[in-house]
């Protein structure tokens, strides 16, 4: 199993970033996928989740209307488009499926002026 997150970086408030996660070693196209984040001093928490077909999505209230989760099953890739970023979005971001106890290395997002 491998999950490789990318696309993080440093951005100013109200800026945008698009994260990606390339998956291998399991049936990506048939499982729910999620993005989590872990900020310093806080517990890791769910940010967004998407069903296998991409039509069912859920978001934590703090990112609704700003973040969009999507997937490309042909490319085994999960995405997170993040707009109107805020300093409180600063965290390490991870992708994961609920069906496997495996975490990738994550990608760091820093929002600061």
Secondary structure, 3 states (H helix, E strand, C coil): CEEEEECCEEECCCCCEEEEEEEECCCHHHCCEEEEEECCCCCCEEEEEECCCCCCEEECHHHCCCEEEEEECCCCEEEEEECCCCHHHCEEEEEECCCCCCCCCCEEEEECC
